[in-house]
Amino acid sequence: QVQLVESGGRLVQAGDSVRLSCAVSGLRFSSYAVGWFRQTPGKEREFVAAISFSGDSTYFPSSMNGRFTISRDNAKNMVHLLLNNLNPEDAAAYYCAAGSRPTNKPSSYDYWGQGTQVTMSS
């Protein structure tokens, strides 16, 4: 069956960087776009980044101010999300998702992982 497994979430401090990974299995990975979303309790899932099936095109919301980078390795069925210069607003559960197009809409994605938590230390 299709599986997406996120990893890399941890306790961080303001200004830190963290690299999240998404391991995908059970589908033809190179034919799927991948998106990252994040969510905090009581809020809707927020678009963070997306990458095309080839990796040639990447997409970010302007609110991320260029702090995030997304990449993929189709030979290893992996997608990575690098979060730089973290601030308290970045603390959330981060989810990766696979779909036919790299959009900012959660409903466009067919498969989802269980999430990995980024926690900000006080």
Backbone hydrogen bonds in HBPLUS format (Angstrom, degrees):
<---DONOR---> <-ACCEPTOR-->    atom                        ^
c    i                          cat <-CA-CA->   ^        H-A-AA   ^      H-
h    n   atom  resd res      DA  || num        DHA   H-A  angle D-A-AA Bond
n    s   type  num  typ     dist DA aas  dist angle  dist       angle   num
A0003-GLN N   A0025-SER O   2.89 MM  22  5.23 162.7  1.92 141.0 142.8     1
A0025-SER N   A0003-GLN O   2.91 MM  22  5.23 153.0  1.98 152.7 157.3     2
A0005-VAL N   A0023-ALA O   2.91 MM  18  5.15 158.0  1.96 143.6 151.0     3
A0023-ALA N   A0005-VAL O   2.90 MM  18  5.15 167.5  1.92 142.0 142.0     4
A0007-SER N   A0021-SER O   2.88 MM  14  5.22 140.7  2.04 145.3 149.0     5
A0021-SER N   A0007-SER O   2.88 MM  14  5.22 164.2  1.90 143.1 147.0     6
A0119-THR N   A0010-ARG O   3.04 MM 109  6.10 164.8  2.06 136.9 141.9     7
A0012-VAL N   A0119-THR O   2.71 MM 107  6.06 162.5  1.74 168.9 175.2     8
A0121-SER N   A0012-VAL O   2.72 MM 109  5.87 165.9  1.74 175.4 176.7     9
A0016-ASP N   A0013-GLN O   3.00 MM   3  5.58 161.6  2.03 140.6 142.6    10
A0015-GLY N   A0086-LEU O   2.71 MM  71  4.84 165.2  1.73 141.4 146.4    11
A0086-LEU N   A0016-ASP O   2.96 MM  70  5.44 174.1  1.96 153.5 155.3    12
A0018-VAL N   A0083-LEU O   2.92 MM  65  5.29 150.1  2.01 144.0 153.7    13
A0083-LEU N   A0018-VAL O   2.83 MM  65  5.29 177.2  1.84 163.1 164.1    14
A0020-LEU N   A0081-LEU O   2.77 MM  61  5.01 169.5  1.78 154.2 152.3    15
A0081-LEU N   A0020-LEU O   2.77 MM  61  5.01 160.8  1.81 145.3 149.8    16
A0022-CYS N   A0079-VAL O   2.75 MM  57  5.09 140.4  1.91 154.6 161.8    17
A0079-VAL N   A0022-CYS O   2.99 MM  57  5.09 146.7  2.11 137.4 147.6    18
A0024-VAL N   A0077-ASN O   3.00 MM  53  5.48 171.4  2.01 164.2 164.8    19
A0029-PHE N   A0027-LEU O   2.90 MM   2  5.50 116.6  2.31 113.2  96.0    20
A0031-SER N   A0028-ARG O   2.90 MM   3  5.72 164.6  1.93 130.2 134.9    21
A0032-TYR N   A0029-PHE O   3.04 MM   3  5.51 169.7  2.05 123.8 125.1    22
A0033-ALA N   A0099-GLY O   2.79 MM  66  5.33 148.1  1.89 164.4 166.3    23
A0099-GLY N   A0033-ALA O   2.94 MM  66  5.33 159.5  1.98 145.0 149.7    24
A0034-VAL N   A0051-ILE O   3.08 MM  17  5.49 158.7  2.13 152.7 159.1    25
A0051-ILE N   A0034-VAL O   2.83 MM  17  5.49 151.6  1.91 156.1 165.7    26
A0035-GLY N   A0097-ALA O   2.85 MM  62  5.21 158.4  1.90 146.4 153.8    27
A0097-ALA N   A0035-GLY O   2.85 MM  62  5.21 143.4  1.99 150.9 155.5    28
A0036-TRP N   A0049-ALA O   2.70 MM  13  5.16 160.8  1.73 155.8 154.4    29
A0048-VAL N   A0036-TRP O   2.85 MM  12  5.36 157.7  1.90 154.1 147.2    30
A0049-ALA N   A0036-TRP O   3.29 MM  13  5.16 157.7  2.34 131.9 132.3    31
A0037-PHE N   A0095-TYR O   2.82 MM  58  5.19 158.7  1.86 152.0 159.0    32
A0095-TYR N   A0037-PHE O   2.73 MM  58  5.19 167.1  1.75 152.4 156.9    33
A0038-ARG N   A0046-GLU O   2.83 MM   8  5.19 150.7  1.91 141.9 151.7    34
A0046-GLU N   A0038-ARG O   2.72 MM   8  5.19 173.9  1.72 159.5 161.4    35
A0039-GLN N   A0093-ALA O   2.89 MM  54  5.35 145.5  2.01 144.0 155.2    36
A0093-ALA N   A0039-GLN O   3.00 MM  54  5.35 176.3  2.00 151.8 150.5    37
A0043-LYS N   A0040-THR O   3.05 MM   3  5.63 157.6  2.10 145.1 144.3    38
A0050-ALA N   A0059-TYR O   2.94 MM   9  5.06 138.2  2.12 141.0 144.8    39
A0059-TYR N   A0050-ALA O   2.87 MM   9  5.06 148.1  1.97 149.5 150.1    40
A0052-SER N   A0057-SER O   2.92 MM   5  5.34 160.7  1.95 155.3 158.4    41
A0055-GLY N   A0052-SER O   3.06 MM   3  5.02 133.5  2.29  96.3 109.7    42
A0064-MET N   A0061-PRO O   3.09 MM   3  5.89 169.4  2.10 123.5 126.6    43
A0065-ASN N   A0062-SER O   3.07 MM   3  5.72 167.2  2.08 119.8 123.9    44
A0067-ARG N   A0064-MET O   3.04 MM   3  5.89 165.7  2.06 129.5 133.6    45
A0084-ASN N   A0067-ARG O   3.07 MM  17  5.16 145.8  2.19 133.8 143.8    46
A0069-THR N   A0082-LEU O   2.93 MM  13  5.03 149.9  2.03 139.6 148.3    47
A0082-LEU N   A0069-THR O   2.76 MM  13  5.03 165.1  1.79 156.0 159.8    48
A0071-SER N   A0080-HIS O   2.98 MM   9  5.30 154.1  2.04 148.5 153.5    49
A0080-HIS N   A0071-SER O   2.82 MM   9  5.30 164.0  1.85 146.2 151.3    50
A0073-ASP N   A0078-MET O   2.83 MM   5  5.26 162.9  1.86 150.5 153.7    51
A0076-LYS N   A0073-ASP O   3.08 MM   3  5.49 141.0  2.23 107.7 118.0    52
A0077-ASN N   A0073-ASP O   2.95 MM   4  5.96 111.1  2.44 142.8 161.2    53
A0078-MET N   A0073-ASP O   3.23 MM   5  5.26 167.3  2.25 137.6 141.0    54
A0090-ASP N   A0087-ASN O   2.82 MM   3  5.57 163.8  1.85 128.4 134.0    55
A0091-ALA N   A0088-PRO O   3.20 MM   3  5.67 166.3  2.22 113.8 118.0    56
A0092-ALA N   A0118-VAL O   3.03 MM  26  5.47 128.7  2.30 134.8 149.8    57
A0118-VAL N   A0092-ALA O   2.90 MM  26  5.47 173.4  1.91 159.8 162.0    58
A0094-TYR N   A0116-THR O   2.79 MM  22  5.28 177.1  1.79 150.8 150.8    59
A0116-THR N   A0094-TYR O   2.89 MM  22  5.28 144.2  2.02 138.6 149.8    60
A0113-GLY N   A0096-CYS O   3.05 MM  17  5.71 150.1  2.14 167.4 165.4    61
A0098-ALA N   A0111-TYR O   2.91 MM  13  5.20 150.1  2.00 136.7 146.3    62
A0110-ASP N   A0098-ALA O   2.85 MM  12  5.98 135.7  2.04 142.1 152.1    63
A0111-TYR N   A0098-ALA O   3.18 MM  13  5.20 163.8  2.21 147.9 151.2    64
A0103-THR N   A0101-ARG O   3.05 MM   2  5.78 123.9  2.38 109.7  93.9    65
A0108-SER N   A0105-LYS O   2.97 MM   3  5.56 161.0  2.01 120.3 126.5    66
A0109-TYR N   A0106-PRO O   3.16 MM   3  5.76 168.9  2.18 119.6 123.1    67
